[in-house]
Amino acid sequence: MNPKIKIVNGPVVVCDRPDLLSVREMVSVGKLKLIGEVISLDEDEAIIQVYEDTSGLKVNEEIIPSHRPLSVRLGPGMVGNMFDGIQRPLKAIMDEQGAFIPSGIGFKNLDEEKLWDVKIKVSLGDTISKGDIYALIDETETIEHRLLSNIDGKVIEVAKDGQYRLNDTIVKVQGPQGIQELKLFQYWPVRNPRPVRRNMPIEKLFETGQRVLDVFFPIAKGGTVAIPGGFGTGKTMLQHQLAQYSDVDIIIYIGCGERGNEMTQVLEEFPDLIDPNTGKGLMERTILIANTSNMPVAAREASIYTGITMAEYFRDMGYDVALMADSSSRWAEALREISGRLEEIPAEEGYPAYLGSRLSQFYERAGYVKNLNGSEGSVTLIGAVSPSGGDFSEPVTENTRRSVNVFLGLDRKLAYSRHYPAINWMSSYSKYIDKVKDYYEERLGKDIIGLRDDLMNVLLEEDEVKSIMMLVGEDALSDEQKNIMDVSSLIRNGFLQQNAFNEIDKYVPLEKQVKMLESIHNYYGKSKKAIEDGLSFSKIHDPNLLNDLTTMKYNIENDQLDKFIDLDARIDNHFRSIREDNR
């Protein structure tokens, strides 16, 4: 006899007969057949977390075990699709059920009727191991889906190249557990990291086309990033920019507990975005996972595990994957609500005591790895955080900070002054600066980190000068301090500020970023030397030259780098002429 429901408390259901269940097992709850997961076992009862609305459940209804953990189905049909937090396809559900997801529709995920063109990559008698590629499918025009074996053994039967459905068997393997079938998909438990051969050094730049990131606070492929910021500071917009322009193969975007109108905007905009790397639609390399704030809270908690498992699957194929989680604060709130219903002892601000360990377990699944099949791939995790009132000392932000290596603090004052990306250079940092140094030198043959550090010091000096200026006024500043204000303005407005709506400035290749940096550094070096040599600030200061340096991001196109020669010549001529006039 199956277990029966004893208590229903929101998304938490208590049942009897725990001896028939196991922890993390997926179950079907009640007559509605709601999807649930066993999260706790006691002597005489089990606690189940339900991923759908529990309205209508009754005491004494049956719990049906599935004898496997909460898993996602990994196979062709994921790329370009939109799922909810437990991998149910939203478009297919809308076509069948309308605008709202009804309870009890089951665990639908990938299309089982679609025919895929399959190219078999193994032969009769081959020995196959876990992680080996046994077939290829062109999932989109830009993504080749590589079917990965999850068993070891000897190939005893192989289908021919041709068209197959998801459930068709294309390879049979004689293994330690007998004859096993390989289809076009596999299941994987969402809370278990997929195995790798070994972790590789994280030293390749995650190029984004955003100057403040590629130079000042670089992200590495396989790295971890937190983007905390209050309402209206541009977290979602920055993630959209990263999704469209970063140099990765697959994008997975998780809308975790965001407002419905925000997710609607994402779902409407993403299909219209063009991938600048291929000229095709961005959805041809994107997976969207939407779990809005009005959806069941337990599914929100599961959504980031669904996303990271998909990311690891494509990483195992040899792809570079970027996962955007927007936002981990809403995920933590779901964790807090479920913890409260379980009557667990709360920690700071009501969050469970294990909040920090859950966050670190999530971010630990990032990395640049050598896969079981010998290929290399990466998962880069970029999590937005929405601290209440923009307070970075609240628990989710603080625990996230401990788990990541890049912290991009968004500033409300910068956002309200239309400075985007609104990344505060005083509170942000990247621990990958030294690790990507060799990448810069191999790619460009220059010491980019040295340039970056010099100009970062100018911004730090500007902060001190502003404090002095508030006390004594601008007129009382020394010539050197006035020059610092000029150069810092060039860095802020000419380099760090970037216009996402300008065709030239919305994406800037690394080569142009470095040219811009060198021109500003050239002006800084010459102006500093001129003041040290006794020239007055009034003679050095040239509004027209400063304006040309500020607007070079618009006036010099990304493929016209030769124009920087003329700009640098103007800087040299300006300081040469004022020195000659001063003789």
C-alpha positions as CSV (number, residue, x, y, z in Angstrom):
1,M,0.0,0.0,0.0
2,N,1.4,3.4,-1.0
3,P,1.9,6.3,1.6
4,K,-1.0,8.6,2.2
5,I,-1.2,12.3,2.9
6,K,-1.4,13.3,6.6
7,I,-0.8,17.1,6.5
8,V,-0.8,19.8,3.8
9,N,1.0,23.0,4.6
10,G,1.4,25.1,1.5
11,P,4.1,23.4,-0.7
12,V,5.0,21.1,2.2
13,V,3.1,17.7,2.4
14,V,3.6,15.2,5.3
15,C,2.7,11.6,4.6
16,D,3.0,8.2,6.4
17,R,4.9,5.0,5.4
18,P,8.4,6.6,5.1
19,D,9.8,3.1,4.7
20,L,8.5,3.1,1.2
21,L,10.3,6.3,0.2
22,S,13.9,7.6,0.0
23,V,15.4,11.1,0.4
24,R,15.4,13.1,-2.8
25,E,13.0,10.7,-4.5
26,M,10.5,12.2,-6.9
27,V,6.9,11.3,-6.2
28,S,3.4,11.9,-7.5
29,V,1.2,13.5,-4.9
30,G,-2.6,12.9,-4.6
31,K,-5.3,12.4,-7.2
32,L,-4.0,15.5,-9.0
33,K,-0.6,13.7,-9.5
34,L,1.4,16.8,-8.4
35,I,5.2,16.6,-8.8
36,G,7.0,16.4,-5.5
37,E,10.4,15.6,-3.9
38,V,11.0,13.8,-0.6
39,I,13.2,16.1,1.5
40,S,13.0,14.4,5.0
41,L,12.3,11.0,6.5
42,D,11.4,10.3,10.1
43,E,10.4,7.1,11.9
44,D,6.7,7.4,11.2
45,E,6.4,10.2,8.5
46,A,8.0,11.7,5.5
47,I,8.1,15.4,4.4
48,I,7.6,16.1,0.7
49,Q,8.3,19.4,-1.2
50,V,5.6,19.9,-3.9
51,Y,6.5,21.8,-7.1
52,E,3.0,22.7,-8.0
53,D,0.0,24.5,-6.4
54,T,-1.3,22.2,-3.7
55,S,-4.9,23.7,-3.7
56,G,-7.4,20.8,-3.8
57,L,-5.1,18.2,-2.1
58,K,-6.9,16.2,0.6
59,V,-5.8,14.1,3.5
60,N,-5.5,10.3,2.9
61,E,-4.8,10.8,-0.8
62,E,-2.0,8.5,-2.1
63,I,1.6,9.3,-2.7
64,I,3.1,7.3,-5.6
65,P,6.9,6.8,-5.6
66,S,8.9,7.0,-8.8
67,H,12.1,5.3,-7.4
68,R,14.4,8.0,-8.9
69,P,15.5,11.4,-7.7
70,L,14.3,14.7,-9.1
71,S,15.9,14.7,-12.5
72,V,15.9,16.6,-15.8
73,R,15.7,15.0,-19.2
74,L,18.8,15.9,-21.2
75,G,18.6,15.6,-25.0
76,P,17.8,17.5,-28.2
77,G,15.1,20.1,-28.0
78,M,16.4,22.1,-25.0
79,V,18.2,24.8,-27.0
80,G,15.8,27.5,-28.1
81,N,13.2,26.3,-25.7
82,M,11.6,28.0,-22.6
83,F,11.0,25.9,-19.5
84,D,9.6,26.5,-16.0
85,G,11.6,25.6,-12.9
86,I,11.2,21.9,-13.2
87,Q,11.8,21.7,-17.0
88,R,8.2,21.8,-18.3
89,P,8.1,23.5,-21.7
90,L,6.1,26.8,-21.4
91,K,5.2,27.2,-25.0
92,A,3.8,23.7,-25.4
93,I,1.8,24.1,-22.2
94,M,0.4,27.4,-23.4
95,D,-0.7,25.8,-26.7
96,E,-2.5,23.0,-24.9
97,Q,-3.7,24.6,-21.7
98,G,-3.8,28.4,-22.2
99,A,-2.0,31.2,-20.4
100,F,-1.9,29.6,-17.0
101,I,-0.2,26.3,-15.9
102,P,-2.8,24.0,-14.4
103,S,-1.9,21.6,-11.6
104,G,-1.4,17.9,-12.4
105,I,-0.3,18.1,-16.0
106,G,2.6,15.7,-15.2
107,F,6.2,15.9,-16.0
108,K,6.3,17.0,-19.6
109,N,9.6,18.2,-20.9
110,L,11.0,17.5,-24.3
111,D,9.0,16.8,-27.5
112,E,8.8,13.0,-28.0
113,E,7.2,13.1,-31.4
114,K,9.8,15.3,-33.3
115,L,12.1,13.5,-35.7
116,W,15.8,14.3,-35.4
117,D,18.5,13.6,-38.0
118,V,21.0,11.4,-36.2
119,K,24.5,10.6,-37.2
120,I,25.9,7.5,-35.3
121,K,29.5,7.8,-34.2
122,V,30.1,4.3,-32.8
123,S,30.4,0.9,-34.5
124,L,29.6,-2.7,-33.7
125,G,32.2,-4.1,-31.2
126,D,33.4,-0.7,-30.0
127,T,34.1,-0.2,-26.3
128,I,32.2,2.8,-25.0
129,S,32.8,4.6,-21.7
130,K,30.8,7.2,-19.7
131,G,31.1,10.6,-21.4
132,D,31.8,9.2,-24.8
133,I,29.9,10.7,-27.8
134,Y,27.8,8.0,-29.5
135,A,25.8,10.2,-31.9
136,L,25.5,13.7,-33.3
137,I,22.4,15.8,-34.0
138,D,22.2,19.3,-35.5
139,E,19.9,20.8,-32.9
140,T,20.1,24.3,-34.4
141,E,22.1,25.9,-37.2
142,T,24.8,26.8,-34.7
143,I,24.7,24.1,-32.0
144,E,25.6,20.4,-32.7
145,H,24.1,18.2,-30.0
146,R,26.5,15.5,-28.9
147,L,24.8,12.5,-27.3
148,L,26.9,11.3,-24.3
149,S,27.0,7.8,-23.0
150,N,26.2,7.3,-19.3
151,I,27.2,3.7,-19.2
152,D,30.4,1.6,-19.8
153,G,30.4,-1.5,-22.0
154,K,30.7,-3.0,-25.4
155,V,28.5,-2.0,-28.3
156,I,26.5,-5.0,-29.5
157,E,23.9,-3.3,-31.7
158,V,23.9,0.0,-33.7
159,A,21.2,1.7,-35.7
160,K,21.9,3.3,-39.0
161,D,22.1,7.1,-39.6
162,G,18.6,8.5,-40.1
163,Q,15.7,10.1,-38.4
164,Y,14.7,9.0,-34.9
165,R,12.4,10.1,-32.1
166,L,13.5,10.8,-28.6
167,N,12.5,7.4,-27.2
168,D,14.0,5.4,-30.0
169,T,16.9,3.1,-29.1
170,I,19.9,3.7,-31.4
171,V,22.7,1.8,-29.6
172,K,22.7,-1.3,-27.3
173,V,25.6,-1.9,-24.9
174,Q,26.6,-5.0,-23.1
175,G,27.8,-3.7,-19.7
176,P,28.3,-4.9,-16.1
177,Q,24.5,-4.6,-15.5
178,G,23.5,-6.5,-18.6
179,I,22.3,-5.1,-21.9
180,Q,21.4,-1.5,-21.7
181,E,19.9,0.9,-24.3
182,L,21.1,4.3,-25.4
183,K,18.3,6.6,-26.7
184,L,18.4,10.2,-27.7
185,F,18.2,11.4,-24.1
186,Q,19.3,10.6,-20.5
187,Y,18.1,11.6,-17.1
188,W,20.3,13.3,-14.5
189,P,19.6,14.2,-10.9
190,V,19.5,18.0,-10.6
191,R,21.3,18.1,-7.2
192,N,24.2,15.9,-8.3
193,P,27.1,17.6,-10.1
194,R,28.1,15.7,-13.3
195,P,31.5,14.1,-13.2
196,V,34.6,15.4,-14.9
197,R,38.1,14.1,-15.5
198,R,39.8,17.0,-13.8
199,N,39.5,20.8,-13.1
200,M,41.7,23.0,-15.3
201,P,43.3,26.3,-14.4
202,I,40.9,29.3,-14.9
203,E,42.9,31.7,-17.1
204,K,41.0,32.5,-20.2
205,L,39.1,35.8,-20.4
206,F,35.3,35.7,-20.6
207,E,35.0,38.4,-23.3
208,T,31.9,40.5,-23.0
209,G,32.4,43.6,-25.2
210,Q,31.8,45.6,-22.1
211,R,34.9,47.8,-21.3
212,V,34.3,47.9,-17.5
213,L,34.4,44.1,-17.4
214,D,36.9,43.1,-20.0
215,V,39.6,45.4,-18.6
216,F,38.8,46.8,-15.2
217,F,37.0,43.8,-13.6
218,P,37.7,40.8,-15.8
219,I,35.6,37.6,-15.7
220,A,37.4,34.3,-16.5
221,K,35.8,31.4,-18.4
222,G,34.6,29.0,-15.7
223,G,34.5,31.8,-13.2
224,T,31.8,33.0,-10.7
225,V,30.3,36.4,-10.7
226,A,27.8,38.2,-8.4
227,I,25.9,41.3,-9.6
228,P,24.2,42.9,-6.5
229,G,22.1,46.0,-6.9
230,G,19.0,47.7,-5.8
231,F,15.8,48.2,-7.8
232,G,16.5,50.1,-11.1
233,T,20.3,49.7,-11.1
234,G,20.4,47.7,-14.3
235,K,21.0,44.1,-13.2
236,T,18.7,42.5,-15.8
237,M,20.0,44.8,-18.6
238,L,23.6,43.9,-17.8
239,Q,22.8,40.2,-17.9
240,H,21.1,40.7,-21.2
241,Q,24.2,42.4,-22.6
242,L,26.3,39.5,-21.3
243,A,24.0,37.0,-22.8
244,Q,24.0,38.6,-26.2
245,Y,27.7,39.5,-26.6
246,S,29.8,37.2,-24.4
247,D,32.0,34.7,-26.3
248,V,30.4,31.5,-25.2
249,D,28.6,28.7,-27.1
250,I,25.5,28.3,-24.9
251,I,23.5,30.8,-22.8
252,I,21.2,29.6,-20.0
253,Y,19.0,32.4,-18.5
254,I,17.1,31.6,-15.3
255,G,14.4,34.1,-14.3
256,C,14.2,33.0,-10.7
257,G,11.2,34.5,-8.8
258,E,11.2,37.8,-10.8
259,R,8.0,39.7,-11.5
260,G,5.9,38.4,-14.3
261,N,6.1,41.5,-16.4
262,E,9.9,41.4,-16.3
263,M,10.0,37.8,-17.4
264,T,7.5,38.6,-20.1
265,Q,9.8,41.2,-21.4
266,V,12.7,38.7,-21.4
267,L,10.6,36.1,-23.2
268,E,9.5,38.6,-25.8
269,E,12.9,40.2,-26.4
270,F,15.2,37.2,-26.5
271,P,13.7,35.6,-29.6
272,D,14.3,38.9,-31.5
273,L,17.9,39.4,-30.5
274,I,20.6,38.7,-33.1
275,D,23.8,36.8,-32.1
276,P,26.6,39.1,-33.3
277,N,29.0,36.1,-33.5
278,T,26.8,34.2,-36.0
279,G,24.3,36.6,-37.4
280,K,21.5,34.1,-36.4
281,G,18.9,34.5,-33.7
282,L,20.2,34.5,-30.2
283,M,17.7,31.8,-29.2
284,E,19.6,29.3,-31.4
285,R,22.1,29.0,-28.6
286,T,19.9,30.0,-25.6
287,I,17.8,28.1,-23.0
288,L,15.3,30.1,-21.0
289,I,14.0,29.0,-17.6
290,A,11.2,31.1,-16.2
291,N,9.9,30.8,-12.7
292,T,8.0,34.0,-11.8
293,S,7.1,35.2,-8.3
294,N,3.5,33.9,-8.7
295,M,4.6,30.4,-9.5
296,P,4.9,27.7,-6.8
297,V,7.7,28.6,-4.4
298,A,9.3,25.1,-4.4
299,A,9.8,25.1,-8.1
300,R,11.6,28.4,-7.8
301,E,14.0,26.7,-5.4
302,A,14.6,23.9,-7.9
303,S,15.0,26.2,-10.9
304,I,18.7,27.0,-10.4
305,Y,19.5,23.3,-10.1
306,T,17.6,22.6,-13.3
307,G,19.7,25.3,-15.0
308,I,23.1,24.3,-13.7
309,T,22.5,20.6,-14.6
310,M,21.7,21.7,-18.2
311,A,24.8,23.8,-18.2
312,E,27.0,20.9,-17.1
313,Y,25.5,18.7,-19.8
314,F,26.5,21.1,-22.6
315,R,29.9,21.6,-20.9
316,D,30.5,17.9,-21.1
317,M,30.0,18.1,-24.9
318,G,33.0,20.5,-25.0
319,Y,31.0,23.8,-25.0
320,D,31.6,27.0,-23.1
321,V,28.4,27.8,-21.2
322,A,27.3,30.9,-19.4
323,L,24.5,30.7,-16.8
324,M,22.6,33.8,-15.7
325,A,20.6,33.5,-12.5
326,D,18.2,36.5,-12.0
327,S,18.0,36.6,-9.1
328,S,19.5,34.5,-6.4
329,S,17.8,36.6,-3.7
330,R,14.4,35.4,-4.9
331,W,15.8,31.8,-4.7
332,A,17.0,32.4,-1.2
333,E,13.5,33.8,-0.3
334,A,12.0,30.6,-1.5
335,L,14.5,28.6,0.6
336,R,13.4,30.8,3.6
337,E,9.7,30.2,3.0
338,I,10.1,26.4,2.7
339,S,12.4,26.4,5.8
340,G,9.8,28.2,7.8
341,R,7.1,25.7,6.8
342,L,9.4,22.9,7.9
343,E,9.7,24.7,11.3
344,E,13.5,24.9,11.1
345,I,15.3,27.3,13.4
346,P,15.9,30.5,11.5
347,A,19.2,32.3,11.3
348,E,19.9,35.9,10.3
349,E,16.8,37.7,8.9
350,G,14.9,34.5,8.9
351,Y,17.0,32.7,6.3
352,P,17.9,29.1,7.1
353,A,21.3,28.5,8.7
354,Y,22.4,26.5,5.7
355,L,21.9,29.5,3.2
356,G,25.7,30.0,2.9
357,S,26.5,26.3,2.2
358,R,23.6,26.1,-0.4
359,L,25.0,29.2,-2.2
360,S,28.5,27.8,-2.2
361,Q,27.4,24.4,-3.4
362,F,25.7,26.2,-6.4
363,Y,28.7,28.4,-7.3
364,E,31.1,25.4,-6.9
365,R,29.5,23.8,-9.9
366,A,31.2,26.5,-12.1
367,G,34.6,25.8,-13.6
368,Y,36.8,25.1,-16.6
369,V,37.3,21.4,-16.9
370,K,38.6,18.5,-18.9
371,N,35.6,16.2,-19.6
372,L,35.5,12.4,-19.4
373,N,35.7,12.3,-23.2
374,G,38.9,14.4,-23.3
375,S,37.3,17.6,-24.5
376,E,37.5,20.9,-22.6
377,G,34.5,22.9,-21.5
378,S,33.4,25.6,-19.0
379,V,30.5,26.8,-17.0
380,T,30.5,30.5,-16.0
381,L,28.0,31.4,-13.3
382,I,26.7,34.9,-13.2
383,G,24.2,35.5,-10.4
384,A,22.2,38.7,-9.8
385,V,21.4,39.6,-6.2
386,S,18.6,42.0,-5.2
387,P,19.4,43.2,-1.7
388,S,16.5,45.1,0.0
389,G,17.2,48.8,-0.2
390,G,20.5,48.2,-1.9
391,D,22.1,47.1,1.4
392,F,25.1,44.9,0.5
393,S,25.5,43.8,4.1
394,E,22.3,41.7,4.1
395,P,22.8,37.8,4.3
396,V,22.3,36.8,0.7
397,T,24.8,39.4,-0.7
398,E,27.3,38.6,2.1
399,N,27.1,34.8,1.6
400,T,27.3,35.2,-2.2
401,R,30.4,37.4,-1.8
402,R,32.2,34.6,0.0
403,S,31.4,32.2,-2.9
404,V,32.4,34.2,-5.9
405,N,35.5,35.7,-7.4
406,V,34.0,38.7,-9.2
407,F,31.8,41.2,-7.3
408,L,30.2,43.8,-9.5
409,G,28.4,46.2,-7.1
410,L,25.8,48.3,-8.9
411,D,25.3,51.8,-7.7
412,R,22.0,53.6,-7.6
413,K,23.5,57.0,-7.9
414,L,25.4,56.0,-11.1
415,A,22.2,54.5,-12.5
416,Y,20.1,57.6,-11.8
417,S,22.8,59.8,-13.4
418,R,22.5,57.5,-16.5
419,H,25.9,56.0,-16.1
420,Y,25.6,52.4,-17.4
421,P,26.7,49.8,-16.7
422,A,26.3,51.3,-13.1
423,I,29.2,49.3,-11.7
424,N,30.7,51.1,-8.8
425,W,34.5,50.9,-9.2
426,M,35.1,51.6,-5.5
427,S,33.1,48.6,-4.2
428,S,33.7,46.1,-7.1
429,Y,36.6,43.7,-7.5
430,S,37.8,40.8,-9.6
431,K,40.2,38.1,-8.3
432,Y,40.9,37.0,-11.8
433,I,43.1,40.0,-12.8
434,D,46.4,38.2,-12.2
435,K,45.1,34.9,-13.7
436,V,44.1,36.5,-17.1
437,K,47.3,38.6,-17.3
438,D,49.0,36.0,-19.6
439,Y,45.9,35.9,-21.8
440,Y,46.1,39.6,-22.4
441,E,49.8,39.4,-23.3
442,E,49.4,36.4,-25.6
443,R,46.4,38.0,-27.3
444,L,47.7,41.6,-27.6
445,G,51.3,41.5,-26.6
446,K,50.8,44.3,-24.1
447,D,50.7,44.8,-20.3
448,I,47.0,45.6,-20.0
449,I,47.0,45.0,-16.3
450,G,49.7,47.7,-15.8
451,L,47.6,50.3,-17.8
452,R,44.5,49.2,-15.8
453,D,46.2,49.7,-12.5
454,D,47.5,53.1,-13.4
455,L,44.1,54.4,-14.4
456,M,42.4,52.6,-11.4
457,N,44.7,54.6,-9.1
458,V,43.5,57.8,-10.8
459,L,39.9,56.9,-9.8
460,L,41.0,56.2,-6.3
461,E,42.8,59.6,-6.2
462,E,39.7,61.3,-7.6
463,D,37.7,60.0,-4.6
464,E,40.2,61.7,-2.3
465,V,40.2,64.9,-4.3
466,K,36.3,65.0,-4.2
467,S,36.5,64.8,-0.4
468,I,38.9,67.7,-0.3
469,M,36.9,69.7,-2.9
470,M,33.8,69.4,-0.7
471,L,35.7,71.1,2.1
472,V,37.7,73.8,0.3
473,G,36.0,74.2,-3.0
474,E,37.2,73.5,-6.6
475,D,39.2,76.8,-6.9
476,A,41.4,75.8,-4.0
477,L,42.6,72.6,-5.6
478,S,46.2,72.3,-6.9
479,D,47.0,72.0,-10.6
480,E,47.8,68.3,-10.1
481,Q,44.4,67.7,-8.4
482,K,42.5,69.5,-11.1
483,N,44.3,67.3,-13.7
484,I,43.3,64.2,-11.7
485,M,39.7,65.4,-12.0
486,D,40.1,65.8,-15.8
487,V,41.6,62.4,-16.3
488,S,39.1,60.6,-14.0
489,S,36.3,62.2,-16.0
490,L,37.8,60.8,-19.2
491,I,38.0,57.3,-17.6
492,R,34.5,57.5,-16.2
493,N,32.6,59.0,-19.2
494,G,34.9,58.0,-22.0
495,F,35.7,54.5,-21.0
496,L,33.6,53.0,-18.2
497,Q,30.3,54.4,-19.4
498,Q,28.9,52.4,-22.3
499,N,25.8,53.1,-24.4
500,A,23.8,49.9,-25.0
501,F,21.6,51.7,-27.6
502,N,24.5,53.0,-29.7
503,E,25.4,50.7,-32.6
504,I,29.1,51.4,-32.3
505,D,29.3,51.4,-28.5
506,K,27.0,48.6,-27.4
507,Y,29.7,46.0,-28.2
508,V,33.4,46.9,-28.3
509,P,36.1,44.3,-29.2
510,L,39.1,44.0,-26.8
511,E,41.5,45.5,-29.4
512,K,39.6,48.8,-29.5
513,Q,39.2,48.8,-25.7
514,V,42.9,48.6,-25.3
515,K,43.5,51.4,-27.9
516,M,41.0,53.6,-25.9
517,L,42.8,52.8,-22.7
518,E,46.2,53.6,-24.2
519,S,45.0,57.0,-25.5
520,I,43.6,58.0,-22.1
521,H,46.8,56.7,-20.4
522,N,48.9,58.7,-23.0
523,Y,47.0,61.9,-22.1
524,Y,47.4,61.2,-18.4
525,G,51.1,60.5,-18.6
526,K,51.9,63.6,-20.6
527,S,49.6,65.9,-18.6
528,K,51.1,64.7,-15.3
529,K,54.7,65.2,-16.6
530,A,53.8,68.7,-17.8
531,I,52.5,69.8,-14.4
532,E,55.6,68.2,-12.7
533,D,57.7,70.3,-15.1
534,G,56.0,73.5,-14.0
535,L,53.3,74.0,-16.6
536,S,50.0,75.4,-15.3
537,F,46.8,73.5,-15.5
538,S,45.1,76.3,-17.4
539,K,47.6,75.9,-20.3
540,I,47.3,72.1,-20.3
541,H,43.5,72.0,-20.2
542,D,42.0,71.8,-23.7
543,P,38.2,71.2,-23.7
544,N,38.2,70.3,-27.4
545,L,40.9,67.6,-26.9
546,L,39.2,66.2,-23.8
547,N,35.9,66.1,-25.7
548,D,37.5,64.2,-28.6
549,L,38.9,61.7,-26.1
550,T,35.5,61.3,-24.4
551,T,33.6,60.8,-27.6
552,M,36.2,58.5,-29.3
553,K,33.9,55.5,-28.3
554,Y,31.3,56.9,-30.7
555,N,33.5,58.6,-33.4
556,I,35.9,55.7,-34.0
557,E,34.2,52.6,-35.3
558,N,35.3,49.2,-34.0
559,D,37.1,48.3,-37.3
560,Q,38.8,51.7,-37.7
561,L,41.6,51.3,-35.2
562,D,44.0,53.3,-37.4
563,K,42.2,56.5,-36.3
564,F,43.8,56.1,-32.8
565,I,47.1,57.0,-34.4
566,D,45.7,60.4,-35.4
567,L,44.2,60.8,-31.9
568,D,47.5,60.0,-30.2
569,A,49.3,62.4,-32.6
570,R,46.9,65.2,-31.5
571,I,47.7,64.5,-27.8
572,D,51.5,64.6,-28.6
573,N,51.1,67.8,-30.7
574,H,49.1,69.5,-27.9
575,F,51.7,69.0,-25.3
576,R,54.6,69.7,-27.6
577,S,53.0,73.1,-28.6
578,I,52.3,74.2,-25.0
579,R,55.9,73.4,-24.1
580,E,57.2,75.4,-27.0
581,D,55.0,78.3,-26.1
582,N,56.3,78.2,-22.5
583,R,59.9,78.6,-23.6
